[in-house]
Amino acid sequence: MPETRTYLELSEEGDGAHKYYEVVVDGCDVTVTYGRIGAKGQTGTTTHATPQKAEADGKKKVAAKLRKGYEPAVQGVRKPRAITRREIVSRPSTARNSAPVLWRYRTGSSAFGIFVDSERVLVGNQRGDVWFLDHAGKVTGRYQLPDGVKCIVADDSWIYAGCDNGNVYDVGGKAPRVAYEITDNIDIYWLDIHDGVLGVSDSNGGCTTIDHEDESLWAAATNGTGAWMVRCDENAIYHGHSAGVQAFAAGDGKELWTTKTRGGVLFGWQERDDVYAGTSGNKVHRIAKSDGSIRTTYDCDASVFSCATAENGKYVFAGDSSSTVYCFAEDGKRLWKLGTTCGSAFSMQYHDEKLYIVTTDGSLACIDVSEAAIAAAQDGTVPQVRDVKVAAMEAVVPTTEVATTTEAGTGVVVECVDQGNGRLRVHVVTAGYESGWNVQFPKDVRVAGARYVVDEVSPAERGGFYRVRGEIRRLV
């Protein structure tokens, strides 16, 4: 059977989608390549038992994209379109003294994404690199994603990186895998995840929620543009844009409250009872989740690119457009202002008396914010910054390959089922589980009829579906 190749594009006016999708069927292999028009994109191959099954799978994939608005095209006719990114000029700090930076790792490209827990620090940059470091600044690993990393967020024990190509990757395993494929007409600015439900803020100021199977739950238009803030909890989605912050009920998208802010929202943080909005009006607003009232305002001296808190809001940190970081008491009193020495902080996170920032010059920096270190810095005494060096390190790339096994052992067996219209769903086969519940499972490894062994599945907090923990192996 000769090779067949189908090339499709989806291109909308303005800031809309500008993507391609190519399916090649060659014998028993189906190879899919997709990405932004003009970019290399991401490729994955699935091998079927017969050429006939491969042909059927290829037709199914093409039909699914045609239903989404893709059209046959000639590769190379449409030109690449610039990705929407923050157009920011970072100015020198106006602070008299520098922050006590312990170590700094230069990633080579401006960086937005950061995640810190008790074991590690992750940073993602605009080249698609995700670097793993320990708290001493030692580089321990590297992933290479197909496009720039917008943000890195955690949902319980799962860690996700959202990319410019519209995919959200699970980066908590041995290799990155596609966890969500955001609808093609959304230009992501930021995202957050709670209990498997994804909240997305976009370039048009809109807010969209997506479930564990990439099906839209609800979408809300707003009066603002450029939505850089979305935070999710069990009750609501908190969405910040050029006109302020809005809260929408998590279940149905009903608007709960709207709060105007001083300047457009450029970043958001949340704690149990409050959300924190950093704005272009040089403010961080602490806003009550319950009713949208502004409880406290923290005054900076330039536009606020990022913010974070310590100990449920006992301290509030902010990073501005002038390469400066601030610390405030909960009541709004400014405690200190110090220069970063490495650009303006796009994102930040506090952990164990350290403030970790990622900056406009692509640095991940660890700042000692203990009382003793800050007091010394205010007197002009700071440690010698240690620049982290790393030998050439091969990057782990997204893969559609999974290891195989002939024994389930103590694992849980799940099966991929074709429900028609291109929908592949995964259910638990092992006894003792809800057989009608779907399993949240990597999108690009699903093969109709295949069975897999996973280490563990656990129910979502709200019930209704399972989430995979640990490694995935195909049962043969």
C-alpha positions as semicolon CSV with decimal commas, in nm:
position;residue;x (nm);y (nm);z (nm)
1;M;0,000;0,000;0,000
2;P;0,162;0,330;-0,107
3;E;0,232;0,608;0,139
4;T;-0,044;0,868;0,181
5;R;0,017;1,218;0,312
6;T;-0,250;1,469;0,423
7;Y;-0,151;1,825;0,515
8;L;-0,403;2,057;0,685
9;E;-0,391;2,412;0,823
10;L;-0,606;2,621;1,054
11;S;-0,538;2,994;1,021
12;E;-0,758;3,269;1,159
13;E;-0,732;3,645;1,132
14;G;-0,563;3,861;1,394
15;D;-0,440;3,670;1,698
16;G;-0,633;3,353;1,613
17;A;-0,499;3,006;1,544
18;H;-0,214;2,960;1,294
19;K;-0,137;2,588;1,301
20;Y;-0,077;2,287;1,078
21;Y;-0,146;1,916;1,111
22;E;0,004;1,649;0,886
23;V;-0,081;1,278;0,876
24;V;0,140;1,029;0,692
25;V;0,029;0,666;0,658
26;D;0,311;0,436;0,551
27;G;0,239;0,066;0,576
28;C;0,147;-0,007;0,937
29;D;0,277;0,330;1,064
30;V;0,077;0,649;1,117
31;T;0,298;0,954;1,171
32;V;0,145;1,281;1,288
33;T;0,331;1,612;1,283
34;Y;0,173;1,929;1,417
35;G;0,263;2,275;1,539
36;R;0,266;2,642;1,446
37;I;0,286;2,718;1,075
38;G;0,652;2,765;0,987
39;A;0,782;2,580;1,294
40;K;0,932;2,232;1,315
41;G;0,649;2,108;1,536
42;Q;0,614;1,780;1,717
43;T;0,608;1,433;1,558
44;G;0,477;1,101;1,685
45;T;0,436;0,761;1,519
46;T;0,188;0,485;1,603
47;T;0,237;0,134;1,464
48;H;-0,072;-0,078;1,393
49;A;-0,116;-0,450;1,337
50;T;-0,208;-0,412;0,969
51;P;-0,190;-0,147;0,695
52;Q;-0,569;-0,142;0,686
53;K;-0,590;-0,047;1,055
54;A;-0,325;0,221;1,001
55;E;-0,520;0,366;0,708
56;A;-0,840;0,374;0,913
57;D;-0,661;0,547;1,201
58;G;-0,513;0,808;0,965
59;K;-0,855;0,886;0,816
60;K;-1,001;0,918;1,163
61;K;-0,734;1,166;1,268
62;V;-0,785;1,378;0,955
63;A;-1,163;1,377;0,998
64;A;-1,132;1,494;1,358
65;K;-0,923;1,795;1,250
66;L;-1,156;1,880;0,962
67;R;-1,443;1,897;1,212
68;K;-1,237;2,151;1,410
69;G;-1,206;2,380;1,109
70;Y;-0,877;2,267;0,954
71;E;-0,862;2,272;0,576
72;P;-0,638;2,106;0,314
73;A;-0,346;2,336;0,229
74;V;-0,014;2,352;0,048
75;Q;0,279;2,360;0,287
76;G;0,485;2,679;0,269
77;V;0,219;2,908;0,118
78;R;0,112;3,063;0,447
79;K;0,392;3,244;0,627
80;P;0,479;3,208;0,996
81;R;0,310;3,445;1,239
82;A;0,479;3,587;1,546
83;I;0,377;3,430;1,877
84;T;0,208;3,657;2,127
85;R;0,460;3,720;2,399
86;R;0,505;3,978;2,668
87;E;0,670;4,278;2,507
88;I;0,866;4,401;2,804
89;V;1,166;4,624;2,849
90;S;1,336;4,560;3,181
91;R;1,494;4,870;3,329
92;P;1,779;4,892;3,582
93;S;1,681;4,876;3,946
94;T;1,613;5,194;4,141
95;A;1,698;5,020;4,467
96;R;2,008;5,141;4,653
97;N;2,121;4,790;4,741
98;S;2,115;4,446;4,581
99;A;1,931;4,138;4,699
100;P;2,136;3,855;4,859
101;V;2,136;3,622;4,557
102;L;2,290;3,288;4,656
103;W;2,309;3,132;4,310
104;R;2,197;3,200;3,958
105;Y;2,145;2,974;3,658
106;R;2,130;3,136;3,315
107;T;1,897;2,931;3,093
108;G;1,980;3,117;2,772
109;S;1,634;3,263;2,701
110;S;1,379;3,475;2,886
111;A;1,182;3,260;3,126
112;F;0,825;3,264;3,262
113;G;0,776;2,921;3,419
114;I;0,885;2,827;3,770
115;F;0,786;2,556;4,015
116;V;0,939;2,485;4,357
117;D;0,867;2,207;4,605
118;S;1,060;2,042;4,887
119;E;1,271;1,836;4,647
120;R;1,343;2,045;4,337
121;V;1,317;2,362;4,135
122;L;1,191;2,370;3,776
123;V;1,236;2,656;3,530
124;G;1,095;2,677;3,177
125;N;1,207;2,927;2,914
126;Q;1,100;3,058;2,575
127;R;1,320;2,808;2,390
128;G;1,114;2,523;2,535
129;D;1,379;2,414;2,786
130;V;1,261;2,284;3,121
131;W;1,555;2,256;3,361
132;F;1,549;2,063;3,689
133;L;1,770;2,178;3,977
134;D;1,802;2,098;4,345
135;H;1,784;2,368;4,611
136;A;2,162;2,407;4,613
137;G;2,151;2,501;4,244
138;K;2,280;2,175;4,097
139;V;2,127;2,095;3,758
140;T;1,979;1,744;3,769
141;G;1,785;1,715;3,441
142;R;1,654;1,878;3,128
143;Y;1,344;1,841;2,910
144;Q;1,309;1,998;2,566
145;L;0,951;2,086;2,472
146;P;0,853;2,177;2,115
147;D;0,772;2,541;2,191
148;G;0,819;2,819;2,445
149;V;0,709;2,745;2,803
150;K;0,443;2,988;2,925
151;C;0,415;2,856;3,281
152;I;0,469;2,559;3,513
153;V;0,195;2,472;3,760
154;A;0,121;2,193;4,007
155;D;-0,202;2,004;4,071
156;D;-0,158;1,788;4,378
157;S;0,144;1,570;4,291
158;W;0,123;1,632;3,915
159;I;0,335;1,903;3,750
160;Y;0,242;2,057;3,416
161;A;0,410;2,292;3,169
162;G;0,195;2,497;2,932
163;C;0,349;2,576;2,592
164;D;0,299;2,823;2,309
165;N;0,194;2,536;2,080
166;G;-0,128;2,494;2,280
167;N;-0,025;2,172;2,454
168;V;0,010;2,115;2,825
169;Y;0,276;1,859;2,915
170;D;0,301;1,641;3,223
171;V;0,663;1,698;3,330
172;G;0,658;1,488;3,644
173;G;0,770;1,159;3,488
174;K;1,070;1,014;3,307
175;A;0,970;1,195;2,986
176;P;0,723;1,476;2,908
177;R;0,385;1,362;2,776
178;V;0,090;1,556;2,639
179;A;-0,175;1,586;2,911
180;Y;-0,404;1,847;2,750
181;E;-0,447;1,971;2,394
182;I;-0,607;2,314;2,424
183;T;-0,853;2,402;2,150
184;D;-0,679;2,545;1,845
185;N;-0,839;2,892;1,851
186;I;-0,711;2,986;2,199
187;D;-0,387;3,182;2,227
188;I;-0,270;3,088;2,578
189;Y;-0,135;3,354;2,811
190;W;-0,151;3,161;3,138
191;L;-0,307;2,850;3,286
192;D;-0,375;2,678;3,614
193;I;-0,511;2,334;3,707
194;H;-0,716;2,212;4,001
195;D;-0,828;1,851;4,040
196;G;-0,780;1,785;3,670
197;V;-0,979;2,088;3,550
198;L;-0,770;2,328;3,343
199;G;-0,832;2,703;3,350
200;V;-0,691;2,906;3,060
201;S;-0,659;3,283;3,019
202;D;-0,592;3,410;2,669
203;S;-0,476;3,699;2,453
204;N;-0,831;3,825;2,400
205;G;-0,904;3,849;2,773
206;G;-1,120;3,538;2,775
207;C;-1,136;3,256;3,027
208;T;-1,194;2,891;2,936
209;T;-1,215;2,575;3,144
210;I;-1,134;2,231;3,005
211;D;-1,186;1,892;3,163
212;H;-0,952;1,594;3,176
213;E;-1,059;1,482;2,826
214;D;-0,999;1,824;2,664
215;E;-1,372;1,891;2,647
216;S;-1,472;2,250;2,716
217;L;-1,677;2,296;3,032
218;W;-1,752;2,665;2,983
219;A;-1,598;2,982;2,844
220;A;-1,644;3,344;2,951
221;A;-1,579;3,665;2,761
222;T;-1,474;3,973;2,958
223;N;-1,443;4,346;2,911
224;G;-1,065;4,319;2,931
225;T;-0,782;4,205;2,707
226;G;-0,448;4,038;2,763
227;A;-0,547;3,802;3,047
228;W;-0,222;3,710;3,227
229;M;-0,385;3,574;3,543
230;V;-0,586;3,260;3,606
231;R;-0,599;3,074;3,937
232;C;-0,825;2,781;4,019
233;D;-0,959;2,620;4,336
234;E;-1,250;2,389;4,415
235;N;-1,499;2,676;4,416
236;A;-1,401;2,924;4,145
237;I;-1,176;3,039;3,865
238;Y;-1,009;3,376;3,939
239;H;-0,929;3,559;3,618
240;G;-0,725;3,879;3,582
241;H;-0,704;4,096;3,269
242;S;-0,661;4,458;3,163
243;A;-0,983;4,568;3,338
244;G;-0,942;4,391;3,672
245;V;-1,017;4,054;3,834
246;Q;-1,329;3,843;3,796
247;A;-1,436;3,524;3,973
248;F;-1,644;3,258;3,799
249;A;-1,806;2,955;3,960
250;A;-1,593;2,651;3,885
251;G;-1,890;2,435;3,792
252;D;-2,088;2,646;3,546
253;G;-1,892;2,968;3,485
254;K;-2,149;3,196;3,653
255;E;-1,987;3,529;3,738
256;L;-1,949;3,566;4,115
257;W;-1,789;3,911;4,139
258;T;-1,583;4,169;3,951
259;T;-1,316;4,393;4,103
260;K;-1,148;4,684;3,927
261;T;-0,776;4,716;3,984
262;R;-0,533;5,003;3,957
263;G;-0,388;4,918;3,617
264;G;-0,417;4,598;3,415
265;V;-0,341;4,267;3,582
266;L;-0,001;4,124;3,481
267;F;0,026;3,832;3,723
268;G;-0,174;3,645;3,982
269;W;-0,112;3,437;4,293
270;Q;-0,349;3,265;4,533
271;E;-0,371;3,145;4,889
272;R;-0,659;2,971;5,066
273;D;-0,879;3,277;5,121
274;D;-0,733;3,542;4,889
275;V;-0,596;3,606;4,543
276;Y;-0,314;3,851;4,476
277;A;-0,310;4,055;4,155
278;G;0,005;4,236;4,040
279;T;-0,078;4,529;3,810
280;S;0,066;4,778;3,565
281;G;-0,044;5,045;3,811
282;N;0,247;4,957;4,044
283;K;0,021;4,767;4,284
284;V;-0,038;4,425;4,427
285;H;-0,398;4,390;4,540
286;R;-0,498;4,128;4,797
287;I;-0,856;4,038;4,703
288;A;-1,095;3,828;4,911
289;K;-1,210;3,516;4,730
290;S;-1,544;3,531;4,909
291;D;-1,672;3,864;4,772
292;G;-1,400;4,033;4,563
293;S;-1,329;4,306;4,817
294;I;-0,975;4,452;4,818
295;R;-0,837;4,374;5,162
296;T;-0,488;4,520;5,124
297;T;-0,290;4,707;4,859
298;Y;0,088;4,680;4,837
299;D;0,259;4,978;4,670
300;C;0,559;4,928;4,441
301;D;0,749;5,187;4,237
302;A;0,697;5,036;3,889
303;S;0,469;4,791;3,706
304;V;0,442;4,459;3,890
305;F;0,537;4,161;3,674
306;S;0,505;3,894;3,943
307;C;0,407;3,830;4,304
308;A;0,405;3,550;4,560
309;T;0,342;3,500;4,930
310;A;0,492;3,321;5,228
311;E;0,305;3,139;5,503
312;N;-0,047;3,206;5,375
313;G;0,013;3,575;5,320
314;K;0,227;3,660;5,622
315;Y;0,474;3,813;5,375
316;V;0,398;3,935;5,024
317;F;0,671;3,952;4,759
318;A;0,662;4,142;4,431
319;G;0,888;4,186;4,129
320;D;0,867;4,500;3,916
321;S;0,971;4,616;3,569
322;S;1,282;4,785;3,711
323;S;1,467;4,466;3,812
324;T;1,358;4,508;4,172
325;V;1,201;4,277;4,431
326;Y;0,997;4,388;4,732
327;C;0,875;4,235;5,054
328;F;0,568;4,356;5,245
329;A;0,409;4,266;5,575
330;E;0,056;4,129;5,552
331;D;-0,091;4,468;5,645
332;G;0,078;4,643;5,349
333;K;0,386;4,786;5,517
334;R;0,688;4,776;5,289
335;L;0,971;4,591;5,462
336;W;1,239;4,612;5,194
337;K;1,324;4,684;4,831
338;L;1,633;4,538;4,664
339;G;1,772;4,497;4,312
340;T;1,778;4,153;4,150
341;T;2,107;4,202;3,956
342;C;1,965;3,978;3,678
343;G;1,664;4,148;3,521
344;S;1,297;4,175;3,611
345;A;1,117;3,880;3,766
346;F;0,853;3,737;3,531
347;S;0,754;3,475;3,791
348;M;0,847;3,392;4,149
349;Q;0,784;3,144;4,427
350;Y;0,877;3,139;4,797
351;H;1,005;2,828;4,975
352;D;1,182;2,785;5,308
353;E;1,315;3,142;5,348
354;K;1,425;3,154;4,985
355;L;1,265;3,351;4,702
356;Y;1,312;3,189;4,362
357;I;1,266;3,414;4,058
358;V;1,287;3,368;3,680
359;T;1,372;3,679;3,486
360;T;1,379;3,870;3,162
361;D;1,739;3,771;3,096
362;G;1,656;3,403;3,139
363;S;1,802;3,360;3,485
364;L;1,673;3,141;3,762
365;A;1,794;3,303;4,082
366;C;1,774;3,194;4,445
367;I;1,750;3,485;4,691
368;D;1,804;3,441;5,064
369;V;1,513;3,630;5,227
370;S;1,587;3,534;5,588
371;E;1,587;3,827;5,829
372;A;1,965;3,810;5,880
373;A;2,044;3,801;5,507
374;I;1,809;4,089;5,428
375;A;1,945;4,302;5,712
376;A;2,298;4,251;5,582
377;A;2,189;4,333;5,225
378;Q;2,028;4,656;5,339
379;D;2,364;4,749;5,489
380;G;2,533;4,672;5,157
381;T;2,672;4,327;5,238
382;V;2,569;4,043;5,007
383;P;2,724;3,702;4,932
384;Q;2,921;3,639;4,615
385;V;2,672;3,514;4,358
386;R;2,752;3,163;4,244
387;D;2,688;3,118;3,873
388;V;2,571;2,763;3,818
389;K;2,760;2,584;3,543
390;V;2,651;2,264;3,374
391;A;2,824;2,037;3,127
392;A;2,646;1,952;2,803
393;M;2,328;1,766;2,899
394;E;2,113;1,574;2,657
395;A;1,752;1,681;2,671
396;V;1,461;1,442;2,716
397;V;1,197;1,516;2,453
398;P;0,824;1,436;2,445
399;T;0,761;1,082;2,330
400;T;0,474;0,864;2,219
401;E;0,673;0,551;2,299
402;V;0,594;0,341;2,605
403;A;0,774;0,042;2,745
404;T;0,606;-0,297;2,706
405;T;0,539;-0,579;2,950
406;T;0,378;-0,920;2,941
407;E;0,280;-0,919;3,308
408;A;0,052;-0,683;3,498
409;G;0,209;-0,773;3,832
410;T;0,072;-0,548;4,105
411;G;-0,017;-0,274;3,857
412;V;-0,358;-0,159;3,738
413;V;-0,469;-0,259;3,389
414;V;-0,648;-0,001;3,175
415;E;-0,782;-0,026;2,820
416;C;-0,814;0,229;2,539
417;V;-1,159;0,222;2,375
418;D;-1,271;0,392;2,053
419;Q;-1,603;0,562;2,128
420;G;-1,645;0,693;1,773
421;N;-1,591;1,037;1,615
422;G;-1,220;1,008;1,688
423;R;-1,271;0,989;2,065
424;L;-1,035;0,747;2,236
425;R;-1,115;0,694;2,602
426;V;-0,934;0,489;2,867
427;H;-1,115;0,277;3,129
428;V;-0,992;0,058;3,416
429;V;-1,010;-0,317;3,350
430;T;-0,877;-0,438;3,685
431;A;-1,154;-0,548;3,922
432;G;-1,258;-0,322;4,208
433;Y;-1,270;0,005;4,016
434;E;-1,552;0,202;3,853
435;S;-1,552;0,059;3,500
436;G;-1,757;0,349;3,362
437;W;-1,514;0,618;3,473
438;N;-1,261;0,755;3,224
439;V;-0,892;0,763;3,311
440;Q;-0,695;1,081;3,251
441;F;-0,426;0,941;3,022
442;P;-0,158;1,090;2,791
443;K;-0,321;1,195;2,463
444;D;-0,055;1,087;2,220
445;V;0,004;0,730;2,340
446;R;-0,356;0,611;2,312
447;V;-0,414;0,326;2,066
448;A;-0,764;0,183;2,023
449;G;-0,788;-0,166;2,171
450;A;-0,454;-0,147;2,352
451;R;-0,418;-0,235;2,719
452;Y;-0,169;-0,069;2,951
453;V;-0,035;-0,131;3,299
454;V;0,001;0,170;3,529
455;D;0,146;0,184;3,878
456;E;-0,166;0,332;4,032
457;V;-0,489;0,514;3,955
458;S;-0,653;0,748;4,205
459;P;-0,999;0,908;4,187
460;A;-1,025;1,283;4,137
461;E;-1,128;1,468;4,451
462;R;-1,471;1,541;4,307
463;G;-1,506;1,188;4,168
464;G;-1,611;1,085;3,818
465;F;-1,270;0,993;3,674
466;Y;-0,932;0,849;3,763
467;R;-0,584;0,997;3,736
468;V;-0,271;0,792;3,662
469;R;0,026;0,786;3,896
470;G;0,366;0,643;3,809
471;E;0,490;0,477;3,494
472;I;0,287;0,353;3,196
473;R;0,367;0,025;3,013
474;R;0,181;-0,132;2,723
475;L;0,058;-0,484;2,793
476;V;0,149;-0,721;2,509
